[in-house]
Amino acid sequence: MSGRPGVIIAGAAETDQVGKLPGHSELQLHTEGALNAVADAGLRLRDIDGIATVASPGPVQVAHALGITPDWIDGTGVGGTSFLLHVRHAVAAIRAGYAKTVLITHGQSGRSRVGAAPFRIPPSSPMGQFEAPYGTFGPTTTFTIPLLRYMKEHGLTHEQLAYVAVAQRRWAAKNPRAAFRDPITVEDVLASRLVAYPFHLLECCLVTDGGGALVIASAERAAEFPKPGVHILGTGESSETPMISQMVDFTESQAFRLAGQAAFAEAGIGVADVDHLMIYDAFAHVPIYGLEALGFTGRGEAGAFIADGNTGPGGSLPLNTNGGGLSYTHTGMYGMFAITEGVRQLRGEAAAPAGDPQISVILGNGGMFATAGVLVLGRRPR
């Protein structure tokens, strides 16, 4: 940590429910998650002096709805990993003295679409000019491009890809809040409807409603809070390209790799120090790319590593222990839920405990391998 002041996650919570919530607007999901996280930290709204969230509905509207007048505002919006970047920026703000207590919120009506903006690609944008006219529109079709190249070059089988969903369903079966809990087999995954080759339905993320929030504060204040602070040991962020066709290498995520290297270097850890891992799993191949980018396996080896049972319950590297975006919840931007699960694991509050983890790593994806954020969280400072 280079002698810099420590910063902790003092509060973390989600909305009371996740799933199908047609009675909740996106702003309501933000405020409900925020109130739960502030209560989790043993604080009141008047204690908050910094706020961060994505552009819609935006930090100004969320702050106003909560009655907060912030000294520090962050509206960074780079897809589903935005909340990991908000944590990184909040750490910097607290160390710089711009804020003392930062609230990071998320709320999204991904399924019910209450107050949600329609998804569109501007025709004048690079993606609108050079990708959309050829039939790639949204993650389901665009994500097929790198995966097919990866399968060709590294020999990833359909069975290995399907096992990603199987392993995460085994974790979801232990989580009462997970949308899908019934056990599945590789055969079940491959028999599910083909959505866009090679993705079957069970290899695609859920579409749900929900939200969550975090409270970030200086580690010097840890005694003020009712629950143990989760220490933010290292952070990283990076971007690669707004168009998936322009990836440097279809078989790896450069943004994942660079953000991970920055976070691990700041925390002073290696892969052997990591007890628990959350990798954004909008589709089944993203954890494969994440494991390799972070250095947990060699290039082309992550599919077999997962299929051998290493990431499921009882495995050597517990991964996506809430069930992930494939079985727990996925509102469209999933990063907040990956963070809250990491916090729960380190606090000993998780529905499916991953042993007694001391260090949890969270990897977030934004867009289609466009951006990345990585957090290294610890039960104790280093």
Residue pairs with C-beta under 8 A, 6 or more apart in sequence:
1 233
1 266
1 267
1 268
1 381
1 382
2 266
4 95
5 94
5 95
5 218
5 219
5 220
6 218
6 219
6 220
6 231
6 232
6 381
7 90
7 91
7 94
7 95
7 216
7 217
7 218
7 219
7 231
7 232
8 216
8 217
8 218
8 219
8 222
8 229
8 230
8 231
8 232
9 87
9 214
9 215
9 216
9 229
9 230
9 232
9 339
9 343
9 377
10 41
10 43
10 101
10 215
10 216
10 217
10 221
10 222
10 224
10 225
10 227
10 229
11 37
11 38
11 39
11 40
11 41
11 42
11 43
11 213
11 214
11 215
11 225
11 227
12 37
12 40
12 212
12 213
12 214
12 215
12 230
12 339
12 340
12 343
12 344
13 33
13 36
13 37
13 39
13 40
13 212
13 213
13 340
14 33
14 36
14 210
14 211
14 212
14 336
14 337
14 340
15 21
15 24
15 29
15 32
15 33
15 36
15 107
15 210
15 211
15 212
16 32
16 36
17 177
17 210
18 177
18 179
18 208
18 209
18 210
18 328
18 329
18 331
18 337
19 111
19 179
19 208
19 209
19 210
19 329
20 111
20 112
20 208
20 209
21 29
21 109
21 111
21 112
21 209
21 210
22 112
22 114
22 209
23 114
24 32
24 107
24 109
24 112
24 114
24 209
25 109
25 114
25 115
26 56
26 57
26 107
26 108
26 109
26 114
26 115
26 116
27 57
27 61
27 62
27 65
27 107
27 115
28 107
29 106
29 107
29 108
29 109
29 209
29 210
29 211
30 53
30 57
30 62
30 65
30 105
30 106
30 107
30 211
30 213
31 62
31 65
31 66
31 105
31 107
32 107
32 211
33 105
33 106
33 107
33 211
33 212
33 213
33 336
34 62
34 66
34 103
34 105
34 213
35 45
35 66
36 212
36 213
37 103
37 105
37 212
37 213
37 214
37 215
38 44
38 45
38 47
38 48
38 103
38 213
38 215
40 215
40 227
41 215
41 217
41 225
41 226
41 227
42 224
42 225
42 226
42 227
43 101
43 215
43 225
45 66
45 67
45 68
47 101
48 66
48 68
48 70
48 101
48 102
48 103
48 215
49 68
49 70
49 71
49 72
49 99
49 100
49 101
49 102
50 70
50 71
50 72
50 73
50 74
50 90
50 93
50 94
50 98
50 99
50 100
50 101
50 102
50 103
50 216
51 59
51 62
51 63
51 68
51 70
51 72
51 73
51 74
51 102
51 103
51 104
51 105
52 59
52 73
52 74
52 75
52 76
52 86
52 89
52 90
52 102
52 103
52 104
52 105
53 59
53 62
53 74
53 75
53 86
53 104
53 105
53 106
54 75
54 76
54 77
54 82
54 106
54 333
55 75
55 77
56 77
56 117
57 107
57 115
58 75
59 70
59 73
59 74
59 75
60 73
60 75
62 105
63 69
63 70
63 73
66 103
68 103
70 99
71 98
71 99
72 93
72 98
72 99
72 102
74 86
74 89
74 90
74 93
76 82
76 85
76 86
76 89
78 85
78 239
78 366
78 367
78 370
78 371
79 333
79 365
79 366
79 367
79 370
79 371
80 280
80 282
80 332
80 333
80 334
80 335
80 364
80 365
80 366
80 367
81 237
81 280
81 335
81 364
81 365
81 366
81 371
81 372
81 373
82 333
82 335
82 366
82 373
83 104
83 106
83 214
83 333
83 335
83 336
83 339
83 364
83 373
84 235
84 237
84 335
84 338
84 339
84 362
84 364
84 373
84 374
84 375
85 237
85 371
85 373
86 104
87 104
87 214
87 216
87 232
87 235
87 339
87 373
87 375
88 235
88 236
88 237
88 373
88 375
90 99
90 102
90 104
90 216
91 216
91 232
91 235
93 99
93 102
94 100
94 102
94 216
94 217
94 218
100 217
100 218
101 215
101 216
101 217
102 215
102 216
102 217
103 213
103 214
103 215
103 216
104 213
104 214
104 215
104 216
104 336
105 211
105 212
105 213
106 211
106 212
106 213
106 331
106 333
106 335
106 336
107 210
107 211
108 116
108 209
108 210
108 211
108 331
108 332
108 333
109 115
109 116
109 209
109 331
110 116
110 207
110 208
110 209
110 330
110 331
110 332
111 207
111 208
111 209
111 331
112 209
114 209
119 138
121 127
121 128
121 132
121 137
122 128
123 129
123 132
125 242
126 242
126 243
127 242
127 243
130 243
130 245
131 142
131 243
131 244
131 245
135 141
136 142
136 145
136 244
136 245
139 282
139 283
139 368
140 195
140 196
140 199
140 204
141 196
142 244
142 368
143 199
143 244
143 282
143 283
143 285
143 368
144 196
144 197
144 198
144 199
145 244
145 245
145 250
146 244
146 247
146 250
146 251
146 285
146 289
146 369
147 161
147 198
147 199
147 283
147 285
148 197
148 198
149 250
149 251
150 156
150 250
150 251
150 285
150 288
150 289
151 157
151 161
151 198
153 251
153 300
154 251
154 299
154 300
154 303
155 300
156 285
156 288
156 300
156 303
157 303
158 190
158 198
159 186
159 190
159 307
160 303
160 304
160 306
160 307
161 198
161 203
161 284
161 285
161 288
161 303
162 186
162 189
162 190
162 200
162 202
162 203
162 284
163 186
163 189
163 303
163 306
163 307
164 203
164 281
164 284
164 285
164 287
164 288
164 303
164 306
164 326
165 184
165 189
165 202
165 203
165 284
165 326
165 327
166 184
166 185
166 186
166 189
166 312
167 306
167 309
167 311
167 312
167 315
167 319
167 320
168 281
168 312
168 319
168 320
168 323
168 324
168 326
168 327
169 180
169 181
169 182
169 183
169 184
169 323
169 326
169 327
170 183
170 312
170 313
171 312
171 313
171 318
171 320
171 321
171 322
171 323
171 324
171 327
171 352
172 178
172 179
172 180
172 181
172 322
172 323
172 324
172 327
172 328
173 181
173 182
173 183
174 313
174 351
174 352
175 181
175 322
175 323
175 328
175 351
175 352
176 351
177 322
177 328
177 329
177 351
178 322
178 323
178 327
178 328
178 329
179 206
179 208
179 323
179 327
179 328
179 329
180 206
180 323
180 326
180 327
181 323
181 327
184 202
188 202
189 200
189 202
189 203
190 200
191 200
192 200
192 201
192 202
192 203
193 200
193 201
194 200
194 201
195 201
195 203
195 204
199 283
199 284
202 326
203 283
203 284
203 285
203 326
204 283
204 284
204 326
205 281
205 282
205 283
205 325
205 326
205 330
205 334
206 325
206 326
206 327
206 328
206 329
206 330
207 330
207 331
207 332
208 329
208 330
208 331
209 331
210 329
210 331
210 337
211 331
211 336
212 336
212 337
212 339
212 340
213 336
214 336
214 339
214 340
214 343
216 232
217 224
217 225
217 229
219 229
219 231
219 381
222 228
222 229
227 347
228 346
228 347
228 379
230 342
230 343
230 346
230 347
230 377
230 378
230 379
231 377
231 378
231 379
231 380
231 381
231 382
232 375
232 376
232 377
233 266
233 267
233 268
233 269
233 359
233 376
233 377
233 378
233 381
233 382
234 262
234 263
234 264
234 265
234 266
234 267
234 268
234 269
234 374
234 375
234 376
235 262
235 263
235 266
235 373
235 374
235 375
235 376
236 258
236 259
236 260
236 261
236 262
236 263
236 264
236 266
236 372
236 373
236 374
237 259
237 262
237 371
237 372
237 373
237 374
238 254
238 255
238 256
238 258
238 259
238 262
238 371
238 372
239 255
239 366
239 370
239 371
239 372
240 247
240 248
240 253
240 254
240 255
240 369
240 370
240 371
240 372
241 247
241 248
241 369
241 370
242 367
242 370
244 368
244 369
244 370
247 253
247 254
247 369
248 254
251 299
251 300
252 289
252 292
252 293
252 299
253 289
253 290
253 293
253 365
253 369
253 372
255 369
255 370
255 371
255 372
256 289
256 290
256 293
256 294
256 363
256 365
256 369
256 372
256 374
257 293
257 294
258 372
259 363
259 372
259 373
259 374
260 293
260 294
260 295
260 361
260 363
260 372
260 374
262 374
263 361
263 374
263 375
263 376
264 270
264 271
264 294
264 374
264 376
266 376
267 359
267 376
267 378
267 382
268 382
269 359
269 376
269 382
270 295
271 294
271 295
271 296
273 359
274 296
274 317
274 359
274 360
274 361
275 318
275 354
275 355
275 356
275 357
275 358
275 359
275 360
276 318
276 321
276 342
276 345
276 346
276 354
276 357
276 359
276 360
276 361
277 294
277 296
277 311
277 317
277 318
277 319
277 320
277 360
277 361
277 363
278 319
278 320
278 321
278 322
278 324
278 338
278 339
278 341
278 342
278 360
278 361
278 362
278 363
279 286
279 287
279 290
279 291
279 319
279 320
279 338
279 363
280 286
280 290
280 325
280 334
280 335
280 338
280 363
280 364
280 365
281 287
281 320
281 324
281 325
281 326
281 334
282 325
282 330
282 334
282 365
284 326
286 365
287 302
287 306
287 311
287 319
287 320
287 324
288 302
288 303
288 306
289 302
289 369
290 363
290 365
291 297
291 302
291 305
291 306
291 319
292 298
292 299
292 300
292 301
292 302
293 363
294 361
294 363
294 374
296 302
296 305
296 317
297 305
305 311
306 319
309 315
310 316
310 317
311 317
311 318
311 319
311 320
312 319
313 352
318 345
318 354
318 355
318 357
320 326
320 338
320 341
321 341
321 345
321 350
321 352
321 354
322 328
322 337
322 341
322 344
322 350
322 351
322 352
325 334
325 337
328 337
329 337
330 337
331 337
334 364
335 362
335 364
335 366
335 373
338 362
338 363
338 364
339 362
339 375
341 350
342 360
342 361
342 362
342 375
342 377
343 349
343 377
344 350
344 351
345 353
345 354
345 357
345 360
346 357
346 358
346 360
346 377
346 378
346 379
348 356
357 379
358 378
358 379
358 380
359 376
359 377
359 378
359 379
360 376
360 377
360 378
361 374
361 375
361 376
361 377
362 374
362 375
362 377
363 372
363 373
363 374
364 372
364 373
364 374
365 371
365 372
366 372
366 373
